[in-house]
Amino acid sequence: MTILISIGVFSLIFGFLFLFSPDTVTKMVEWSNRMVARTDDFLISRKKPVGVFLILAGLFMLGTVILR
């Protein structure tokens, strides 16, 4: 259950970042490209749909845990 809550919160945070602060996401991608691995440019080029999807996924995960 803790994993679902964590994934839900993570999805909500990144969903809002994609929608309202895409510059922050771009900076995070640049940092991760240097540190970990290359991030797919497909996601970055479609910030709004990805942001909405992540918010909906996060709400679904949190709703599943809360309504349980």
Secondary structure, DSSP 8 states (H G I E B T S, - for coil): -HHHHHHHHHHHHHHHHHHH-HHHHHHHHHHHHHHT----HHHHHTHHHHHHHHHHHHHHHHHHHHT-
